Amino acid sequence: MPEEQQPEGALVVDTERDRLGYVMGHLGRVVQLRPVTGGREWDVDAARVRLATDEERQHAMRERTRALNSASSGGVFS
């Protein structure tokens, strides 16, 4: 059964690396993901991508908020 292509902007999990990321685009069977806290995109095979669970979405929101707050206050994200 073919994998469902996740839409751009969807929050997904790269199951190969166990990382959350936002779908930025597709190149054939490759999905381009960007980390939740921003930064450099990475590529992953579409078969290794699944939608994030509700718990993972909440975790991503906390990480993103923490990174944005740190950046706006001139702090260092750790």
PDB file of N, CA, C, O and CB in Angstrom:
ATOM      1  N   MET A   1       0.848  -1.189   0.000  1.00  0.00           N
ATOM      2  CA  MET A   1       0.000   0.000   0.000  1.00  0.00           C
ATOM      3  C   MET A   1       0.884   1.240   0.000  1.00  0.00           C
ATOM      4  O   MET A   1       1.794   1.330   0.824  1.00  0.00           O
ATOM      5  CB  MET A   1      -0.960   0.005   1.225  1.00  0.00           C
ATOM      6  N   PRO A   2       0.650   2.206  -0.900  1.00  0.00           N
ATOM      7  CA  PRO A   2       1.499   3.398  -0.954  1.00  0.00           C
ATOM      8  C   PRO A   2       1.309   4.286   0.270  1.00  0.00           C
ATOM      9  O   PRO A   2       0.224   4.349   0.849  1.00  0.00           O
ATOM     10  CB  PRO A   2       1.207   4.195  -2.217  1.00  0.00           C
ATOM     11  N   GLU A   3       2.391   4.975   0.654  1.00  0.00           N
ATOM     12  CA  GLU A   3       2.320   5.880   1.793  1.00  0.00           C
ATOM     13  C   GLU A   3       1.498   7.107   1.424  1.00  0.00           C
ATOM     14  O   GLU A   3       1.517   7.563   0.281  1.00  0.00           O
ATOM     15  CB  GLU A   3       3.734   6.291   2.256  1.00  0.00           C
ATOM     16  N   GLU A   4       0.783   7.628   2.399  1.00  0.00           N
ATOM     17  CA  GLU A   4       0.025   8.857   2.198  1.00  0.00           C
ATOM     18  C   GLU A   4       0.994  10.028   2.245  1.00  0.00           C
ATOM     19  O   GLU A   4       1.794  10.144   3.174  1.00  0.00           O
ATOM     20  CB  GLU A   4      -1.100   9.015   3.268  1.00  0.00           C
ATOM     21  N   GLN A   5       0.921  10.897   1.239  1.00  0.00           N
ATOM     22  CA  GLN A   5       1.800  12.068   1.212  1.00  0.00           C
ATOM     23  C   GLN A   5       1.262  13.099   2.189  1.00  0.00           C
ATOM     24  O   GLN A   5       0.107  13.516   2.100  1.00  0.00           O
ATOM     25  CB  GLN A   5       1.906  12.666  -0.227  1.00  0.00           C
ATOM     26  N   GLN A   6       2.113  13.506   3.124  1.00  0.00           N
ATOM     27  CA  GLN A   6       1.720  14.489   4.131  1.00  0.00           C
ATOM     28  C   GLN A   6       1.757  15.884   3.512  1.00  0.00           C
ATOM     29  O   GLN A   6       2.678  16.193   2.755  1.00  0.00           O
ATOM     30  CB  GLN A   6       2.649  14.413   5.380  1.00  0.00           C
ATOM     31  N   PRO A   7       0.781  16.725   3.816  1.00  0.00           N
ATOM     32  CA  PRO A   7       0.744  18.071   3.236  1.00  0.00           C
ATOM     33  C   PRO A   7       1.829  18.974   3.809  1.00  0.00           C
ATOM     34  O   PRO A   7       2.293  18.779   4.932  1.00  0.00           O
ATOM     35  CB  PRO A   7      -0.618  18.702   3.467  1.00  0.00           C
ATOM     36  N   GLU A   8       2.222  19.956   3.022  1.00  0.00           N
ATOM     37  CA  GLU A   8       3.191  20.944   3.507  1.00  0.00           C
ATOM     38  C   GLU A   8       2.639  21.616   4.748  1.00  0.00           C
ATOM     39  O   GLU A   8       1.456  21.949   4.818  1.00  0.00           O
ATOM     40  CB  GLU A   8       3.515  22.000   2.415  1.00  0.00           C
ATOM     41  N   GLY A   9       3.515  21.811   5.733  1.00  0.00           N
ATOM     42  CA  GLY A   9       3.119  22.426   6.997  1.00  0.00           C
ATOM     43  C   GLY A   9       2.697  21.427   8.060  1.00  0.00           C
ATOM     44  O   GLY A   9       2.569  21.786   9.230  1.00  0.00           O
ATOM     45  N   ALA A  10       2.477  20.175   7.668  1.00  0.00           N
ATOM     46  CA  ALA A  10       2.064  19.159   8.649  1.00  0.00           C
ATOM     47  C   ALA A  10       3.210  18.860   9.614  1.00  0.00           C
ATOM     48  O   ALA A  10       4.375  18.837   9.218  1.00  0.00           O
ATOM     49  CB  ALA A  10       1.611  17.857   7.933  1.00  0.00           C
ATOM     50  N   LEU A  11       2.875  18.637  10.860  1.00  0.00           N
ATOM     51  CA  LEU A  11       3.855  18.234  11.860  1.00  0.00           C
ATOM     52  C   LEU A  11       3.937  16.714  11.817  1.00  0.00           C
ATOM     53  O   LEU A  11       2.940  16.021  12.018  1.00  0.00           O
ATOM     54  CB  LEU A  11       3.472  18.754  13.300  1.00  0.00           C
ATOM     55  N   VAL A  12       5.141  16.206  11.553  1.00  0.00           N
ATOM     56  CA  VAL A  12       5.332  14.772  11.388  1.00  0.00           C
ATOM     57  C   VAL A  12       6.531  14.297  12.199  1.00  0.00           C
ATOM     58  O   VAL A  12       7.299  15.094  12.738  1.00  0.00           O
ATOM     59  CB  VAL A  12       5.517  14.420   9.907  1.00  0.00           C
ATOM     60  N   VAL A  13       6.669  12.977  12.269  1.00  0.00           N
ATOM     61  CA  VAL A  13       7.806  12.357  12.929  1.00  0.00           C
ATOM     62  C   VAL A  13       8.619  11.610  11.882  1.00  0.00           C
ATOM     63  O   VAL A  13       8.084  10.820  11.104  1.00  0.00           O
ATOM     64  CB  VAL A  13       7.348  11.403  14.071  1.00  0.00           C
ATOM     65  N   ASP A  14       9.920  11.876  11.877  1.00  0.00           N
ATOM     66  CA  ASP A  14      10.874  11.110  11.088  1.00  0.00           C
ATOM     67  C   ASP A  14      11.189   9.897  11.958  1.00  0.00           C
ATOM     68  O   ASP A  14      11.929  10.014  12.934  1.00  0.00           O
ATOM     69  CB  ASP A  14      12.193  11.959  10.702  1.00  0.00           C
ATOM     70  N   THR A  15      10.637   8.736  11.618  1.00  0.00           N
ATOM     71  CA  THR A  15      10.788   7.555  12.462  1.00  0.00           C
ATOM     72  C   THR A  15      12.198   6.977  12.402  1.00  0.00           C
ATOM     73  O   THR A  15      12.594   6.215  13.284  1.00  0.00           O
ATOM     74  CB  THR A  15       9.785   6.498  12.056  1.00  0.00           C
ATOM     75  N   GLU A  16      12.950   7.330  11.379  1.00  0.00           N
ATOM     76  CA  GLU A  16      14.333   6.858  11.283  1.00  0.00           C
ATOM     77  C   GLU A  16      15.214   7.559  12.317  1.00  0.00           C
ATOM     78  O   GLU A  16      16.083   6.934  12.925  1.00  0.00           O
ATOM     79  CB  GLU A  16      14.888   7.093   9.863  1.00  0.00           C
ATOM     80  N   ARG A  17      14.986   8.865  12.515  1.00  0.00           N
ATOM     81  CA  ARG A  17      15.790   9.664  13.443  1.00  0.00           C
ATOM     82  C   ARG A  17      15.075   9.979  14.749  1.00  0.00           C
ATOM     83  O   ARG A  17      15.676  10.523  15.675  1.00  0.00           O
ATOM     84  CB  ARG A  17      16.197  10.946  12.784  1.00  0.00           C
ATOM     85  N   ASP A  18      13.781   9.635  14.824  1.00  0.00           N
ATOM     86  CA  ASP A  18      12.941   9.957  15.976  1.00  0.00           C
ATOM     87  C   ASP A  18      12.958  11.454  16.249  1.00  0.00           C
ATOM     88  O   ASP A  18      13.193  11.892  17.375  1.00  0.00           O
ATOM     89  CB  ASP A  18      13.408   9.185  17.218  1.00  0.00           C
ATOM     90  N   ARG A  19      12.702  12.239  15.191  1.00  0.00           N
ATOM     91  CA  ARG A  19      12.693  13.703  15.273  1.00  0.00           C
ATOM     92  C   ARG A  19      11.376  14.248  14.739  1.00  0.00           C
ATOM     93  O   ARG A  19      10.815  13.731  13.773  1.00  0.00           O
ATOM     94  CB  ARG A  19      13.883  14.306  14.486  1.00  0.00           C
ATOM     95  N   LEU A  20      10.895  15.304  15.390  1.00  0.00           N
ATOM     96  CA  LEU A  20       9.716  16.023  14.911  1.00  0.00           C
ATOM     97  C   LEU A  20      10.142  17.062  13.889  1.00  0.00           C
ATOM     98  O   LEU A  20      11.215  17.655  14.002  1.00  0.00           O
ATOM     99  CB  LEU A  20       8.952  16.691  16.084  1.00  0.00           C
ATOM    100  N   GLY A  21       9.300  17.277  12.898  1.00  0.00           N
ATOM    101  CA  GLY A  21       9.589  18.315  11.924  1.00  0.00           C
ATOM    102  C   GLY A  21       8.344  18.697  11.151  1.00  0.00           C
ATOM    103  O   GLY A  21       7.355  17.964  11.119  1.00  0.00           O
ATOM    104  N   TYR A  22       8.417  19.865  10.527  1.00  0.00           N
ATOM    105  CA  TYR A  22       7.335  20.335   9.667  1.00  0.00           C
ATOM    106  C   TYR A  22       7.669  19.998   8.225  1.00  0.00           C
ATOM    107  O   TYR A  22       8.803  20.182   7.784  1.00  0.00           O
ATOM    108  CB  TYR A  22       7.104  21.860   9.837  1.00  0.00           C
ATOM    109  N   VAL A  23       6.676  19.504   7.489  1.00  0.00           N
ATOM    110  CA  VAL A  23       6.873  19.185   6.081  1.00  0.00           C
ATOM    111  C   VAL A  23       7.036  20.494   5.306  1.00  0.00           C
ATOM    112  O   VAL A  23       6.175  21.373   5.348  1.00  0.00           O
ATOM    113  CB  VAL A  23       5.678  18.340   5.518  1.00  0.00           C
ATOM    114  N   MET A  24       8.167  20.598   4.599  1.00  0.00           N
ATOM    115  CA  MET A  24       8.445  21.790   3.798  1.00  0.00           C
ATOM    116  C   MET A  24       8.245  21.525   2.304  1.00  0.00           C
ATOM    117  O   MET A  24       8.006  22.454   1.533  1.00  0.00           O
ATOM    118  CB  MET A  24       9.871  22.274   4.055  1.00  0.00           C
ATOM    119  N   GLY A  25       8.345  20.254   1.900  1.00  0.00           N
ATOM    120  CA  GLY A  25       8.159  19.928   0.499  1.00  0.00           C
ATOM    121  C   GLY A  25       8.430  18.458   0.232  1.00  0.00           C
ATOM    122  O   GLY A  25       8.768  17.683   1.127  1.00  0.00           O
ATOM    123  N   HIS A  26       8.266  18.105  -1.037  1.00  0.00           N
ATOM    124  CA  HIS A  26       8.443  16.723  -1.467  1.00  0.00           C
ATOM    125  C   HIS A  26       9.258  16.714  -2.754  1.00  0.00           C
ATOM    126  O   HIS A  26       9.063  17.564  -3.622  1.00  0.00           O
ATOM    127  CB  HIS A  26       7.068  16.015  -1.670  1.00  0.00           C
ATOM    128  N   LEU A  27      10.154  15.770  -2.875  1.00  0.00           N
ATOM    129  CA  LEU A  27      10.911  15.525  -4.103  1.00  0.00           C
ATOM    130  C   LEU A  27      10.827  14.029  -4.382  1.00  0.00           C
ATOM    131  O   LEU A  27      11.649  13.258  -3.888  1.00  0.00           O
ATOM    132  CB  LEU A  27      12.418  16.010  -3.978  1.00  0.00           C
ATOM    133  N   GLY A  28       9.849  13.621  -5.162  1.00  0.00           N
ATOM    134  CA  GLY A  28       9.641  12.198  -5.386  1.00  0.00           C
ATOM    135  C   GLY A  28       9.265  11.520  -4.083  1.00  0.00           C
ATOM    136  O   GLY A  28       8.285  11.901  -3.442  1.00  0.00           O
ATOM    137  N   ARG A  29      10.045  10.510  -3.683  1.00  0.00           N
ATOM    138  CA  ARG A  29       9.780   9.775  -2.438  1.00  0.00           C
ATOM    139  C   ARG A  29      10.464  10.400  -1.234  1.00  0.00           C
ATOM    140  O   ARG A  29      10.415   9.846  -0.136  1.00  0.00           O
ATOM    141  CB  ARG A  29      10.231   8.337  -2.578  1.00  0.00           C
ATOM    142  N   VAL A  30      11.097  11.539  -1.425  1.00  0.00           N
ATOM    143  CA  VAL A  30      11.805  12.213  -0.335  1.00  0.00           C
ATOM    144  C   VAL A  30      10.935  13.341   0.220  1.00  0.00           C
ATOM    145  O   VAL A  30      10.368  14.134  -0.531  1.00  0.00           O
ATOM    146  CB  VAL A  30      13.175  12.769  -0.823  1.00  0.00           C
ATOM    147  N   VAL A  31      10.842  13.395   1.553  1.00  0.00           N
ATOM    148  CA  VAL A  31      10.120  14.470   2.227  1.00  0.00           C
ATOM    149  C   VAL A  31      11.159  15.385   2.871  1.00  0.00           C
ATOM    150  O   VAL A  31      12.088  14.914   3.528  1.00  0.00           O
ATOM    151  CB  VAL A  31       9.105  13.908   3.297  1.00  0.00           C
ATOM    152  N   GLN A  32      10.999  16.685   2.682  1.00  0.00           N
ATOM    153  CA  GLN A  32      11.899  17.661   3.283  1.00  0.00           C
ATOM    154  C   GLN A  32      11.248  18.184   4.559  1.00  0.00           C
ATOM    155  O   GLN A  32      10.125  18.687   4.540  1.00  0.00           O
ATOM    156  CB  GLN A  32      12.221  18.829   2.290  1.00  0.00           C
ATOM    157  N   LEU A  33      11.989  18.054   5.683  1.00  0.00           N
ATOM    158  CA  LEU A  33      11.464  18.463   6.982  1.00  0.00           C
ATOM    159  C   LEU A  33      12.316  19.556   7.586  1.00  0.00           C
ATOM    160  O   LEU A  33      13.525  19.614   7.361  1.00  0.00           O
ATOM    161  CB  LEU A  33      11.388  17.274   7.931  1.00  0.00           C
ATOM    162  N   ARG A  34      11.671  20.435   8.365  1.00  0.00           N
ATOM    163  CA  ARG A  34      12.381  21.480   9.109  1.00  0.00           C
ATOM    164  C   ARG A  34      12.131  21.249  10.589  1.00  0.00           C
ATOM    165  O   ARG A  34      11.003  20.962  10.988  1.00  0.00           O
ATOM    166  CB  ARG A  34      11.917  22.919   8.675  1.00  0.00           C
ATOM    167  N   PRO A  35      13.181  21.371  11.417  1.00  0.00           N
ATOM    168  CA  PRO A  35      13.006  21.165  12.861  1.00  0.00           C
ATOM    169  C   PRO A  35      11.957  22.110  13.452  1.00  0.00           C
ATOM    170  O   PRO A  35      11.738  23.211  12.946  1.00  0.00           O
ATOM    171  CB  PRO A  35      14.341  21.359  13.585  1.00  0.00           C
ATOM    172  N   VAL A  36      11.329  21.670  14.507  1.00  0.00           N
ATOM    173  CA  VAL A  36      10.293  22.449  15.196  1.00  0.00           C
ATOM    174  C   VAL A  36      10.833  23.796  15.655  1.00  0.00           C
ATOM    175  O   VAL A  36      10.122  24.798  15.589  1.00  0.00           O
ATOM    176  CB  VAL A  36       9.744  21.669  16.398  1.00  0.00           C
ATOM    177  N   THR A  37      12.072  23.837  16.115  1.00  0.00           N
ATOM    178  CA  THR A  37      12.655  25.085  16.619  1.00  0.00           C
ATOM    179  C   THR A  37      13.348  25.886  15.531  1.00  0.00           C
ATOM    180  O   THR A  37      14.054  26.850  15.829  1.00  0.00           O
ATOM    181  CB  THR A  37      13.638  24.787  17.725  1.00  0.00           C
ATOM    182  N   GLY A  38      13.160  25.503  14.280  1.00  0.00           N
ATOM    183  CA  GLY A  38      13.796  26.194  13.167  1.00  0.00           C
ATOM    184  C   GLY A  38      15.157  25.573  12.879  1.00  0.00           C
ATOM    185  O   GLY A  38      15.630  24.696  13.601  1.00  0.00           O
ATOM    186  N   GLY A  39      15.758  26.047  11.821  1.00  0.00           N
ATOM    187  CA  GLY A  39      17.072  25.519  11.478  1.00  0.00           C
ATOM    188  C   GLY A  39      17.077  24.844  10.133  1.00  0.00           C
ATOM    189  O   GLY A  39      16.166  25.003   9.320  1.00  0.00           O
ATOM    190  N   ARG A  40      18.127  24.089   9.923  1.00  0.00           N
ATOM    191  CA  ARG A  40      18.375  23.470   8.631  1.00  0.00           C
ATOM    192  C   ARG A  40      17.432  22.290   8.368  1.00  0.00           C
ATOM    193  O   ARG A  40      17.203  21.450   9.238  1.00  0.00           O
ATOM    194  CB  ARG A  40      19.820  23.007   8.551  1.00  0.00           C
ATOM    195  N   GLU A  41      16.896  22.253   7.153  1.00  0.00           N
ATOM    196  CA  GLU A  41      16.027  21.157   6.747  1.00  0.00           C
ATOM    197  C   GLU A  41      16.824  19.877   6.566  1.00  0.00           C
ATOM    198  O   GLU A  41      18.038  19.904   6.367  1.00  0.00           O
ATOM    199  CB  GLU A  41      15.291  21.506   5.457  1.00  0.00           C
ATOM    200  N   TRP A  42      16.118  18.751   6.641  1.00  0.00           N
ATOM    201  CA  TRP A  42      16.737  17.474   6.324  1.00  0.00           C
ATOM    202  C   TRP A  42      15.756  16.664   5.480  1.00  0.00           C
ATOM    203  O   TRP A  42      14.556  16.938   5.462  1.00  0.00           O
ATOM    204  CB  TRP A  42      17.142  16.700   7.622  1.00  0.00           C
ATOM    205  N   ASP A  43      16.284  15.676   4.793  1.00  0.00           N
ATOM    206  CA  ASP A  43      15.489  14.828   3.918  1.00  0.00           C
ATOM    207  C   ASP A  43      15.293  13.457   4.542  1.00  0.00           C
ATOM    208  O   ASP A  43      16.171  12.943   5.235  1.00  0.00           O
ATOM    209  CB  ASP A  43      16.151  14.700   2.545  1.00  0.00           C
ATOM    210  N   VAL A  44      14.134  12.874   4.288  1.00  0.00           N
ATOM    211  CA  VAL A  44      13.825  11.534   4.782  1.00  0.00           C
ATOM    212  C   VAL A  44      12.925  10.834   3.762  1.00  0.00           C
ATOM    213  O   VAL A  44      12.118  11.476   3.089  1.00  0.00           O
ATOM    214  CB  VAL A  44      13.137  11.595   6.190  1.00  0.00           C
ATOM    215  N   ASP A  45      13.071   9.529   3.657  1.00  0.00           N
ATOM    216  CA  ASP A  45      12.224   8.741   2.774  1.00  0.00           C
ATOM    217  C   ASP A  45      10.782   8.830   3.270  1.00  0.00           C
ATOM    218  O   ASP A  45      10.531   8.763   4.473  1.00  0.00           O
ATOM    219  CB  ASP A  45      12.705   7.260   2.711  1.00  0.00           C
ATOM    220  N   ALA A  46       9.844   8.980   2.351  1.00  0.00           N
ATOM    221  CA  ALA A  46       8.427   9.128   2.703  1.00  0.00           C
ATOM    222  C   ALA A  46       7.908   7.952   3.537  1.00  0.00           C
ATOM    223  O   ALA A  46       6.986   8.121   4.335  1.00  0.00           O
ATOM    224  CB  ALA A  46       7.589   9.265   1.437  1.00  0.00           C
ATOM    225  N   ALA A  47       8.492   6.766   3.360  1.00  0.00           N
ATOM    226  CA  ALA A  47       8.062   5.595   4.118  1.00  0.00           C
ATOM    227  C   ALA A  47       8.421   5.709   5.597  1.00  0.00           C
ATOM    228  O   ALA A  47       7.894   4.957   6.417  1.00  0.00           O
ATOM    229  CB  ALA A  47       8.682   4.339   3.533  1.00  0.00           C
ATOM    230  N   ARG A  48       9.307   6.634   5.947  1.00  0.00           N
ATOM    231  CA  ARG A  48       9.770   6.804   7.331  1.00  0.00           C
ATOM    232  C   ARG A  48       9.113   7.999   8.018  1.00  0.00           C
ATOM    233  O   ARG A  48       9.614   8.486   9.032  1.00  0.00           O
ATOM    234  CB  ARG A  48      11.283   6.970   7.357  1.00  0.00           C
ATOM    235  N   VAL A  49       7.991   8.472   7.468  1.00  0.00           N
ATOM    236  CA  VAL A  49       7.317   9.658   8.016  1.00  0.00           C
ATOM    237  C   VAL A  49       5.898   9.288   8.425  1.00  0.00           C
ATOM    238  O   VAL A  49       5.175   8.608   7.695  1.00  0.00           O
ATOM    239  CB  VAL A  49       7.300  10.824   6.979  1.00  0.00           C
ATOM    240  N   ARG A  50       5.519   9.752   9.611  1.00  0.00           N
ATOM    241  CA  ARG A  50       4.133   9.581  10.074  1.00  0.00           C
ATOM    242  C   ARG A  50       3.683  10.874  10.734  1.00  0.00           C
ATOM    243  O   ARG A  50       4.504  11.666  11.197  1.00  0.00           O
ATOM    244  CB  ARG A  50       4.002   8.374  11.071  1.00  0.00           C
ATOM    245  N   LEU A  51       2.373  11.079  10.771  1.00  0.00           N
ATOM    246  CA  LEU A  51       1.833  12.250  11.453  1.00  0.00           C
ATOM    247  C   LEU A  51       2.144  12.186  12.940  1.00  0.00           C
ATOM    248  O   LEU A  51       2.166  11.107  13.532  1.00  0.00           O
ATOM    249  CB  LEU A  51       0.318  12.358  11.229  1.00  0.00           C
ATOM    250  N   ALA A  52       2.383  13.339  13.533  1.00  0.00           N
ATOM    251  CA  ALA A  52       2.645  13.417  14.973  1.00  0.00           C
ATOM    252  C   ALA A  52       1.360  13.151  15.747  1.00  0.00           C
ATOM    253  O   ALA A  52       0.265  13.492  15.301  1.00  0.00           O
ATOM    254  CB  ALA A  52       3.231  14.802  15.355  1.00  0.00           C
ATOM    255  N   THR A  53       1.516  12.539  16.907  1.00  0.00           N
ATOM    256  CA  THR A  53       0.377  12.311  17.799  1.00  0.00           C
ATOM    257  C   THR A  53       0.039  13.624  18.518  1.00  0.00           C
ATOM    258  O   THR A  53       0.790  14.596  18.432  1.00  0.00           O
ATOM    259  CB  THR A  53       0.692  11.171  18.834  1.00  0.00           C
ATOM    260  N   ASP A  54      -1.086  13.642  19.220  1.00  0.00           N
ATOM    261  CA  ASP A  54      -1.455  14.836  19.995  1.00  0.00           C
ATOM    262  C   ASP A  54      -0.386  15.156  21.037  1.00  0.00           C
ATOM    263  O   ASP A  54      -0.035  16.320  21.233  1.00  0.00           O
ATOM    264  CB  ASP A  54      -2.823  14.634  20.684  1.00  0.00           C
ATOM    265  N   GLU A  55       0.125  14.135  21.696  1.00  0.00           N
ATOM    266  CA  GLU A  55       1.170  14.345  22.704  1.00  0.00           C
ATOM    267  C   GLU A  55       2.430  14.942  22.061  1.00  0.00           C
ATOM    268  O   GLU A  55       3.045  15.849  22.622  1.00  0.00           O
ATOM    269  CB  GLU A  55       1.512  13.008  23.415  1.00  0.00           C
ATOM    270  N   GLU A  56       2.802  14.443  20.911  1.00  0.00           N
ATOM    271  CA  GLU A  56       3.977  14.968  20.208  1.00  0.00           C
ATOM    272  C   GLU A  56       3.751  16.406  19.745  1.00  0.00           C
ATOM    273  O   GLU A  56       4.679  17.214  19.745  1.00  0.00           O
ATOM    274  CB  GLU A  56       4.319  14.080  19.006  1.00  0.00           C
ATOM    275  N   ARG A  57       2.524  16.722  19.352  1.00  0.00           N
ATOM    276  CA  ARG A  57       2.191  18.101  18.954  1.00  0.00           C
ATOM    277  C   ARG A  57       2.345  19.056  20.141  1.00  0.00           C
ATOM    278  O   ARG A  57       2.887  20.151  19.994  1.00  0.00           O
ATOM    279  CB  ARG A  57       0.744  18.174  18.395  1.00  0.00           C
ATOM    280  N   GLN A  58       1.872  18.643  21.301  1.00  0.00           N
ATOM    281  CA  GLN A  58       2.003  19.478  22.496  1.00  0.00           C
ATOM    282  C   GLN A  58       3.471  19.686  22.852  1.00  0.00           C
ATOM    283  O   GLN A  58       3.878  20.793  23.208  1.00  0.00           O
ATOM    284  CB  GLN A  58       1.255  18.844  23.682  1.00  0.00           C
ATOM    285  N   HIS A  59       4.254  18.635  22.757  1.00  0.00           N
ATOM    286  CA  HIS A  59       5.694  18.733  23.016  1.00  0.00           C
ATOM    287  C   HIS A  59       6.328  19.721  22.027  1.00  0.00           C
ATOM    288  O   HIS A  59       7.149  20.551  22.418  1.00  0.00           O
ATOM    289  CB  HIS A  59       6.374  17.329  22.905  1.00  0.00           C
ATOM    290  N   ALA A  60       5.953  19.630  20.768  1.00  0.00           N
ATOM    291  CA  ALA A  60       6.501  20.521  19.740  1.00  0.00           C
ATOM    292  C   ALA A  60       6.138  21.973  20.017  1.00  0.00           C
ATOM    293  O   ALA A  60       6.962  22.867  19.826  1.00  0.00           O
ATOM    294  CB  ALA A  60       5.994  20.113  18.353  1.00  0.00           C
ATOM    295  N   MET A  61       4.910  22.213  20.468  1.00  0.00           N
ATOM    296  CA  MET A  61       4.488  23.578  20.785  1.00  0.00           C
ATOM    297  C   MET A  61       5.298  24.149  21.941  1.00  0.00           C
ATOM    298  O   MET A  61       5.676  25.320  21.920  1.00  0.00           O
ATOM    299  CB  MET A  61       2.996  23.611  21.125  1.00  0.00           C
ATOM    300  N   ARG A  62       5.565  23.320  22.954  1.00  0.00           N
ATOM    301  CA  ARG A  62       6.383  23.782  24.086  1.00  0.00           C
ATOM    302  C   ARG A  62       7.808  24.097  23.637  1.00  0.00           C
ATOM    303  O   ARG A  62       8.376  25.114  24.034  1.00  0.00           O
ATOM    304  CB  ARG A  62       6.406  22.720  25.205  1.00  0.00           C
ATOM    305  N   GLU A  63       8.382  23.226  22.809  1.00  0.00           N
ATOM    306  CA  GLU A  63       9.744  23.461  22.309  1.00  0.00           C
ATOM    307  C   GLU A  63       9.814  24.740  21.484  1.00  0.00           C
ATOM    308  O   GLU A  63      10.721  25.554  21.651  1.00  0.00           O
ATOM    309  CB  GLU A  63      10.221  22.270  21.465  1.00  0.00           C
ATOM    310  N   ARG A  64       8.846  24.901  20.596  1.00  0.00           N
ATOM    311  CA  ARG A  64       8.821  26.076  19.714  1.00  0.00           C
ATOM    312  C   ARG A  64       8.667  27.354  20.539  1.00  0.00           C
ATOM    313  O   ARG A  64       9.368  28.336  20.292  1.00  0.00           O
ATOM    314  CB  ARG A  64       7.670  25.962  18.681  1.00  0.00           C
ATOM    315  N   THR A  65       7.763  27.350  21.508  1.00  0.00           N
ATOM    316  CA  THR A  65       7.544  28.518  22.365  1.00  0.00           C
ATOM    317  C   THR A  65       8.806  28.849  23.147  1.00  0.00           C
ATOM    318  O   THR A  65       9.188  30.014  23.260  1.00  0.00           O
ATOM    319  CB  THR A  65       6.371  28.272  23.330  1.00  0.00           C
ATOM    320  N   ARG A  66       9.445  27.831  23.681  1.00  0.00           N
ATOM    321  CA  ARG A  66      10.688  28.042  24.441  1.00  0.00           C
ATOM    322  C   ARG A  66      11.767  28.667  23.550  1.00  0.00           C
ATOM    323  O   ARG A  66      12.463  29.588  23.978  1.00  0.00           O
ATOM    324  CB  ARG A  66      11.196  26.700  25.033  1.00  0.00           C
ATOM    325  N   ALA A  67      11.907  28.179  22.333  1.00  0.00           N
ATOM    326  CA  ALA A  67      12.917  28.710  21.411  1.00  0.00           C
ATOM    327  C   ALA A  67      12.605  30.161  21.038  1.00  0.00           C
ATOM    328  O   ALA A  67      13.505  31.000  20.987  1.00  0.00           O
ATOM    329  CB  ALA A  67      12.994  27.840  20.138  1.00  0.00           C
ATOM    330  N   LEU A  68      11.332  30.453  20.778  1.00  0.00           N
ATOM    331  CA  LEU A  68      10.948  31.826  20.413  1.00  0.00           C
ATOM    332  C   LEU A  68      11.137  32.781  21.583  1.00  0.00           C
ATOM    333  O   LEU A  68      11.601  33.906  21.392  1.00  0.00           O
ATOM    334  CB  LEU A  68       9.489  31.868  19.938  1.00  0.00           C
ATOM    335  N   ASN A  69      10.790  32.358  22.776  1.00  0.00           N
ATOM    336  CA  ASN A  69      10.971  33.200  23.957  1.00  0.00           C
ATOM    337  C   ASN A  69      12.458  33.476  24.199  1.00  0.00           C
ATOM    338  O   ASN A  69      12.844  34.602  24.513  1.00  0.00           O
ATOM    339  CB  ASN A  69      10.340  32.531  25.197  1.00  0.00           C
ATOM    340  N   SER A  70      13.271  32.459  24.054  1.00  0.00           N
ATOM    341  CA  SER A  70      14.710  32.618  24.247  1.00  0.00           C
ATOM    342  C   SER A  70      15.284  33.590  23.217  1.00  0.00           C
ATOM    343  O   SER A  70      16.088  34.456  23.561  1.00  0.00           O
ATOM    344  CB  SER A  70      15.421  31.255  24.153  1.00  0.00           C
ATOM    345  N   ALA A  71      14.880  33.450  21.976  1.00  0.00           N
ATOM    346  CA  ALA A  71      15.380  34.327  20.915  1.00  0.00           C
ATOM    347  C   ALA A  71      14.941  35.772  21.124  1.00  0.00           C
ATOM    348  O   ALA A  71      15.713  36.698  20.873  1.00  0.00           O
ATOM    349  CB  ALA A  71      14.901  33.834  19.554  1.00  0.00           C
ATOM    350  N   SER A  72      13.699  35.971  21.583  1.00  0.00           N
ATOM    351  CA  SER A  72      13.192  37.328  21.741  1.00  0.00           C
ATOM    352  C   SER A  72      13.824  38.041  22.940  1.00  0.00           C
ATOM    353  O   SER A  72      13.867  39.271  22.981  1.00  0.00           O
ATOM    354  CB  SER A  72      11.679  37.302  21.893  1.00  0.00           C
ATOM    355  N   SER A  73      14.311  37.274  23.907  1.00  0.00           N
ATOM    356  CA  SER A  73      14.916  37.891  25.081  1.00  0.00           C
ATOM    357  C   SER A  73      16.433  37.990  24.967  1.00  0.00           C
ATOM    358  O   SER A  73      17.103  38.456  25.888  1.00  0.00           O
ATOM    359  CB  SER A  73      14.549  37.109  26.319  1.00  0.00           C
ATOM    360  N   GLY A  74      16.965  37.553  23.840  1.00  0.00           N
ATOM    361  CA  GLY A  74      18.411  37.604  23.638  1.00  0.00           C
ATOM    362  C   GLY A  74      19.146  36.479  24.318  1.00  0.00           C
ATOM    363  O   GLY A  74      20.376  36.457  24.350  1.00  0.00           O
ATOM    364  N   GLY A  75      18.388  35.537  24.866  1.00  0.00           N
ATOM    365  CA  GLY A  75      18.998  34.398  25.557  1.00  0.00           C
ATOM    366  C   GLY A  75      19.488  33.354  24.589  1.00  0.00           C
ATOM    367  O   GLY A  75      19.322  33.471  23.375  1.00  0.00           O
ATOM    368  N   VAL A  76      20.082  32.354  25.141  1.00  0.00           N
ATOM    369  CA  VAL A  76      20.583  31.250  24.345  1.00  0.00           C
ATOM    370  C   VAL A  76      19.666  30.059  24.552  1.00  0.00           C
ATOM    371  O   VAL A  76      19.363  29.687  25.685  1.00  0.00           O
ATOM    372  CB  VAL A  76      22.049  30.902  24.720  1.00  0.00           C
ATOM    373  N   PHE A  77      19.223  29.464  23.451  1.00  0.00           N
ATOM    374  CA  PHE A  77      18.362  28.298  23.517  1.00  0.00           C
ATOM    375  C   PHE A  77      19.203  27.094  23.894  1.00  0.00           C
ATOM    376  O   PHE A  77      20.210  26.809  23.247  1.00  0.00           O
ATOM    377  CB  PHE A  77      17.628  28.065  22.176  1.00  0.00           C
ATOM    378  N   SER A  78      18.792  26.381  24.944  1.00  0.00           N
ATOM    379  CA  SER A  78      19.527  25.179  25.343  1.00  0.00           C
ATOM    380  C   SER A  78      18.591  24.031  25.570  1.00  0.00           C
ATOM    381  O   SER A  78      19.032  22.934  25.912  1.00  0.00           O
ATOM    382  CB  SER A  78      20.344  25.432  26.594  1.00  0.00           C
TER     383      SER A  78
END
